[in-house]
Amino acid sequence: MTSIETDLAAALNASPNAYFIVGPELKFVWANQAYFAVTQRTAADLIGTPVFEAFDAGPGLDAPESTRRLRASFEKVFATGVRNDIPVLHYAIPVPGADGVLAYEDRYWSVIHTPLIRDGVVEHVLQYAIDITELENLRRSAADVTTSAVHAIDAIVGGALLSGARSVQADNARLETERQGLMDLFMQAPGFVTVLNGPDHVIQIHNSAYAQLIGHRDISGKPIREALPEIQGQGYFEFLDSVYETGEPYEGRASRVQLQRTPDGPLEARFLDFIYQPIRDANGAVAGIFVQGHDVTGTVRSAERQKLMIDELNHRVKNTLATIQSIAVQTARSHGDPATFAESFQARLMALSHTHNLLTRSHWEGADLDAILQHETEAHGSHRVTLNGPPVALEPAAALSLGMIFHELATNAAKYGALSAPEGRVMVDWAVANQTRPVLTLTWREIGGPPVAPPERRGFGSRLIERNVRHDLAGAVILDYANDGFSAEFSVPLEKERSS
């Protein structure tokens, strides 16, 4: 304690008026001898005790409201750093009787709450309370006297002063109601709001949205650099310093900030629209900064996703057009007759369309191998094609390539292979080996069809199969034209980066 503080404490202790000091938790920190005398308590009784535990205004009907007003006055001074007065407060206090039992005495007080500030922060509040019980009782005893008599008593005992105090109190009550309404709007505002005080940007007040943004930390009364240390080096402290020094507001749009939103948690990227607006005092000097803004992380992320989707769509359209162009050119080479060209070309486009439909249902996250096989073989009768294997999720690129391959295999089987004969059947078996670096092994085997011989020339179907497996899927394929039935054995890696 400094010498000035020591002298002040001594002066207050010698005063005949009652004083006491409370901390932010509204516990007694200090009281002078006059206060101990008027309340008939000791330092041991009160120091460290919550004010409203020691004095609760008694059992009267207006006791809860009196307690609320007193508490609200303390809290207002801590929040704003501005003195607050209660001209007339009806507040009973418990005092020990002759038998040592506490009994409530009806009292009226005129209360002044003064902030005690250190380094721009309200550390304590000093209460100066004047006992005006006798004045109020005299006024009440004159209630049945003539009007002129009441005015005379007012003049003698200071009733005019009390009347003025009541008028001030009524105005204060109205202003308090308005202030509370504004505070409710402040706290419930959908955007985040906070008020910073002084060159160190001490957080005076903040609303629920701001608390949610920073992870509901205890930041009231702390300088911004202490309250949010993780944003050091991100430029925001410097922006605040500039606004305070120049008086020019600063506005940020979709500004990225790394915040620690849980205790000891990782930094999380958020995007904010905000403005730092200087607050000026009566002399026009910058006294603080008003911060208001919105968390637009969802909007920014949506825009990023939309851009990615557009880029992906452009990529897919280009790939699809290239695939269609290749199908058209290769089909034209294999079909001199326009009618057969149109039929084959349309069938291959439909196969491509079927796989696109499957991918669309999954939002282009992939398609199941069994679903693709069913799509490409169902036209030939489910009883003639047997599919056997576990669920296998394919990436979009792999799904498109295998869809075209299975279409060519089914078409060839229907024209020349097992499905061209009444008793012919197709068996498709697959499995996944090596779960660390998974590889799909699949066998297409035709039985019960006409005798098979190797083709005299490589057609579009065999070229498409071999090219797609080796180039697009980075796999291997063996086509076997055995006399008793055609078969194809595939080995395709399922790694995402190889098949995408």
Buried (B, 14 or more C-beta within 10 A) or exposed (E): EEEEEEEBBEEBBEBEEBBBBBBBEBBBBBBBBBBBEBBBBEEEBBBEBEBBEBBBBBEBEEBEEBBEBBEBBBBBBBBBBEBBBBBBBBBBBBBEEEEEEEEBBEBBBBBBBBBBEEEBBBBBBBBBBBBBBEBBEBBEEBEEEEEEEBBBBBEEBBBEBBEEBEEBBEEBEEEBEEBEEEBEEBBEBEBBBBBBBBBBBBBBBBBBBBBEBBEEBEBBBBBBBEBBEBBEEBEBBEBBBEBBEEEEEBEBEEBEBEBBBEEEEEEBEBBBBBBBBBBEEEEEEBBBBBBBBBBBBEEBEEEEEEEEEEEEEEEBEEEBEEBBEEBBEBBBEBBEEEEEBEEBBEBBBEBBEBBBEBBEEBEBEBBBBBBBBBBBBEBBEEEBBEBEBEEBEBBBBBBBBBBBBBBBBBBBBBEBBBBBEEEBBBBBEBEBEEEEEEBBBBBBBBBBBEEBEEEEEEBBBBBBBBBBBEEBBEBEBEBEBEEEBBBBBBBBBBEEEBBE
